[in-house]
C-alpha cells in the first residue's frame, strides 16, 4: 500500500533526516514508528499524509505517487484538532461537511462519495452519544480523543496515520484507547501507521515496528506478530520486546 523509494528529506541547513530511504507497508498492516525526539517520526507521517514532500525519491500510496493529501488518508494529531465552539456531534461531522461542499471530485473527496452527515453510528461505537451536545472544553481528554477518532473514521479512510495520539492521557485511558484503536483497525480493515516515542505503546500497537534514528539510510524493522494477542501486554514476550527496543534506542547502530 505504501512505498518509499530512495526518499531523501532534510530541513534547510541541516543534514538529511532520510537519505535514499526505502520502506514499504502492505495493506492492513499495523506499524508503530518509534525513535527519539528529532529522528523524523512526525516528518515521516507528514510525508505519508502529503503535507511535506521529499527533495528526492518518491512516496507512493496504492501505486500512485503522492503529490498532495489524498482523501482516503485519515490523520489524527496529538492535539486532537477539535473546534472549541462546536459540539462533539458537530466536530465529528466536520470532515463530512467539507466533503459535501466539494462533492465527489476525487481530490477533496473520493469519487464514490455520497453526501451525508450521519455520524450516529460512530458516536455510538466510540461511546460518545451521551456527550454529543457537549463542547470539547466540557469533556475529558479521552473523550476528546474519541471524538477525533470518530471524525476521522466517519470519512471511511483506508490508511490511518496517528501522531502520538495518546501521550497526554492517563495510563488507564491510554490503554483503553490503544485497545479500541486495535479493534477499529481490525473491524474496518485499516492500514495503521502510528508515531510514538513510548516503547510500551509501540510494542502494543505495532505488529511491525520501524525504528528511526538521527540519520536514516535503511529501514530497521522489528517484527512483532504477538501484538495481535489480547493478553500480549501481560506476557513475558512483551517485556522481552520492550527490553530489546530500549536497548536498540540506547545503542543506535
C-alpha positions as CSV (number, residue, x, y, z in Angstrom):
1,X,0.0,0.0,0.0
2,X,2.8,2.4,0.9
3,X,6.2,2.5,-0.8
4,X,9.1,4.9,-0.1
5,X,11.6,4.7,-2.8
6,X,15.1,6.3,-2.3
7,X,13.4,9.0,-0.3
8,X,15.6,11.9,0.8
9,X,14.4,14.7,3.0
10,X,16.0,17.3,5.3
11,X,15.3,20.7,6.7
12,X,17.3,23.7,5.4
13,X,20.8,24.0,6.9
14,X,20.6,20.5,8.5
15,X,21.8,17.1,7.4
16,X,19.2,14.9,5.8
17,X,16.9,13.0,8.2
18,X,16.2,10.5,5.4
19,X,18.8,9.7,2.8
20,X,17.8,7.4,-0.1
21,X,15.5,5.6,2.4
22,X,13.3,2.7,1.3
23,X,10.4,1.3,3.2
24,X,7.1,-0.5,2.4
25,X,3.8,-1.2,4.1
26,X,1.3,-3.7,3.0
27,X,-2.5,-3.2,3.1
28,X,-4.0,-4.0,6.5
29,X,-0.7,-3.9,8.4
30,X,-0.3,-2.1,11.8
31,X,3.0,-0.2,12.1
32,X,4.5,1.7,15.0
33,X,7.2,4.2,14.2
34,X,9.5,4.6,17.2
35,X,12.5,6.7,17.9
36,X,14.0,9.5,20.0
37,X,12.9,13.2,19.6
38,X,14.2,14.7,16.4
39,X,14.7,11.5,14.5
40,X,12.0,12.2,11.9
41,X,8.9,10.4,13.2
42,X,6.4,13.2,12.6
43,X,8.2,14.3,9.5
44,X,7.7,10.7,8.1
45,X,4.0,10.9,9.0
46,X,3.6,14.3,7.2
47,X,5.4,12.8,4.1
48,X,2.9,9.9,4.1
49,X,0.0,12.4,4.5
50,X,1.1,14.5,1.6
51,X,1.8,17.5,3.8
52,X,5.5,17.5,3.1
53,X,7.4,16.3,0.0
54,X,10.8,14.7,-0.4
55,X,13.7,16.6,-2.0
56,X,14.5,13.4,-3.9
57,X,12.9,10.0,-4.3
58,X,9.1,9.4,-4.0
59,X,6.2,8.3,-1.8
60,X,3.7,6.0,-3.4
61,X,0.3,5.0,-1.9
62,X,-1.6,2.3,-3.8
63,X,0.9,2.6,-6.6
64,X,0.2,6.4,-7.1
65,X,2.9,9.0,-6.5
66,X,1.8,11.3,-3.6
67,X,1.7,14.9,-4.8
68,X,-1.0,16.2,-2.4
69,X,-3.1,14.9,0.5
70,X,-5.4,12.0,-0.6
71,X,-9.0,11.9,0.6
72,X,-8.7,8.2,1.7
73,X,-6.0,9.0,4.3
74,X,-7.0,9.8,7.8
75,X,-4.6,11.9,10.0
76,X,-5.1,12.2,13.8
77,X,-2.8,14.7,15.5
78,X,-1.7,14.9,19.1
79,X,-3.7,18.0,19.9
80,X,-7.0,16.4,18.5
81,X,-7.7,19.4,16.2
82,X,-11.3,19.9,17.6
83,X,-13.2,23.2,17.0
84,X,-13.8,24.6,20.5
85,X,-17.0,26.3,19.5
86,X,-18.5,23.1,18.0
87,X,-20.2,20.3,19.9
88,X,-18.9,16.8,19.8
89,X,-21.5,15.8,17.1
90,X,-20.6,18.9,15.0
91,X,-16.9,18.1,15.3
92,X,-17.5,14.5,14.2
93,X,-19.5,15.9,11.2
94,X,-16.8,18.4,10.2
95,X,-14.9,16.2,7.6
96,X,-18.2,15.2,6.0
97,X,-19.3,18.8,5.7
98,X,-16.1,19.6,3.9
99,X,-16.6,16.6,1.5
100,X,-20.2,17.5,0.9
101,X,-19.1,21.0,-0.1
102,X,-16.6,19.9,-2.7
103,X,-18.6,16.8,-3.8
104,X,-17.1,13.6,-5.3
105,X,-14.3,15.3,-7.2
106,X,-11.7,12.6,-6.4
107,X,-9.4,15.3,-4.9
108,X,-11.2,16.6,-1.8
109,X,-13.5,13.6,-1.5
110,X,-13.4,10.1,-3.1
111,X,-15.2,9.8,-6.4
112,X,-17.7,7.4,-4.8
113,X,-18.6,9.9,-2.0
114,X,-22.3,10.4,-1.4
115,X,-23.4,13.5,0.7
116,X,-24.2,12.6,4.3
117,X,-24.0,13.9,7.8
118,X,-24.9,10.7,9.5
119,X,-22.4,10.1,12.3
120,X,-24.7,8.5,14.9
121,X,-23.2,5.0,14.4
122,X,-19.7,6.3,15.1
123,X,-20.9,8.3,18.1
124,X,-22.4,5.1,19.5
125,X,-19.4,2.9,18.6
126,X,-17.0,5.3,20.4
127,X,-19.3,5.8,23.4
128,X,-19.9,9.5,22.6
129,X,-23.7,9.6,22.3
130,X,-24.1,10.8,26.0
131,X,-21.7,13.7,25.2
132,X,-22.8,14.6,21.7
133,X,-24.1,18.1,22.6
134,X,-21.2,18.9,24.8
135,X,-18.3,21.2,23.8
136,X,-14.7,20.0,23.9
137,X,-13.9,22.1,27.0
138,X,-16.6,20.2,28.9
139,X,-15.4,16.6,28.2
140,X,-12.3,14.6,29.2
141,X,-9.1,14.2,27.3
142,X,-10.1,10.6,26.4
143,X,-13.5,11.7,25.1
144,X,-11.8,14.4,23.0
145,X,-9.5,11.8,21.5
146,X,-12.5,9.6,20.8
147,X,-14.2,12.5,19.1
148,X,-11.1,13.0,16.9
149,X,-11.1,9.3,16.0
150,X,-14.8,9.3,15.2
151,X,-14.4,12.3,13.0
152,X,-11.7,10.5,11.0
153,X,-13.4,7.2,10.8
154,X,-16.6,8.8,9.6
155,X,-14.7,9.6,6.4
156,X,-14.0,5.8,5.9
157,X,-10.3,6.0,5.3
158,X,-8.2,3.1,4.1
159,X,-5.0,4.5,5.7
160,X,-4.9,5.8,9.3
161,X,-2.0,8.0,10.4
162,X,-1.7,8.9,14.1
163,X,0.9,11.2,15.7
164,X,1.4,10.4,19.4
165,X,-2.3,10.5,19.9
166,X,-2.4,9.2,23.5
167,X,0.7,10.8,25.0
168,X,-1.2,13.3,27.2
169,X,-3.7,10.8,28.6
170,X,-3.5,8.9,31.9
171,X,-2.4,5.3,31.8
172,X,-5.9,3.6,32.1
173,X,-7.4,5.9,29.4
174,X,-4.3,5.4,27.2
175,X,-4.5,1.6,27.4
176,X,-8.3,1.7,26.7
177,X,-7.8,3.8,23.6
178,X,-4.9,1.6,22.4
179,X,-7.2,-1.4,22.6
180,X,-10.0,0.5,20.9
181,X,-7.7,1.5,18.1
182,X,-6.6,-2.1,17.5
183,X,-10.3,-3.2,17.4
184,X,-11.3,-0.5,15.0
185,X,-8.4,-1.1,12.6
186,X,-9.3,-4.8,12.5
187,X,-13.0,-4.1,12.0
188,X,-12.5,-1.6,9.3
189,X,-9.5,-3.3,7.6
190,X,-7.4,-0.2,8.0
191,X,-3.7,0.2,7.5
192,X,-2.3,1.9,10.6
193,X,0.9,3.9,11.0
194,X,1.2,5.3,14.5
195,X,4.1,7.5,15.6
196,X,5.2,7.2,19.2
197,X,8.2,7.9,21.5
198,X,6.8,5.4,24.0
199,X,8.4,1.9,23.8
200,X,5.5,0.2,25.5
201,X,3.0,1.8,23.1
202,X,5.0,0.7,20.1
203,X,5.2,-2.9,21.5
204,X,1.4,-3.0,22.0
205,X,0.2,-1.4,18.7
206,X,2.8,-2.2,16.2
207,X,2.7,-5.7,14.6
208,X,5.7,-4.3,12.8
209,X,7.9,-1.6,14.4
210,X,10.0,0.9,12.4
211,X,12.9,2.1,14.5
212,X,14.3,5.5,13.4
213,X,17.5,7.3,14.4
214,X,19.1,10.7,13.7
215,X,20.1,9.8,10.1
216,X,18.0,7.2,8.3
217,X,19.5,5.4,5.3
218,X,17.9,2.0,5.8
219,X,14.8,0.8,7.5
220,X,15.3,-1.0,10.8
221,X,12.2,-3.2,11.2
222,X,11.3,-5.3,14.2
223,X,8.6,-8.0,13.6
224,X,6.0,-8.2,16.4
225,X,3.2,-10.5,15.4
226,X,2.2,-11.2,19.0
227,X,0.8,-7.7,19.3
228,X,-2.4,-9.1,17.9
229,X,-2.9,-11.2,21.1
230,X,-5.3,-9.8,23.6
231,X,-3.1,-10.8,26.5
232,X,0.2,-9.7,25.0
233,X,0.6,-6.7,27.3
234,X,0.9,-9.0,30.3
235,X,3.2,-11.6,28.7
236,X,6.9,-12.3,29.1
237,X,7.2,-11.8,25.3
238,X,6.0,-8.2,25.7
239,X,8.5,-7.5,28.5
240,X,11.3,-9.0,26.4
241,X,10.4,-6.9,23.4
242,X,10.3,-3.7,25.5
243,X,13.8,-4.5,26.8
244,X,15.1,-5.1,23.2
245,X,13.6,-1.9,21.9
246,X,15.0,0.1,24.8
247,X,18.5,-1.4,24.2
248,X,18.3,-0.6,20.5
249,X,17.3,3.0,21.2
250,X,20.1,3.4,23.7
251,X,22.7,1.9,21.4
252,X,21.8,3.0,17.9
253,X,23.6,1.3,15.0
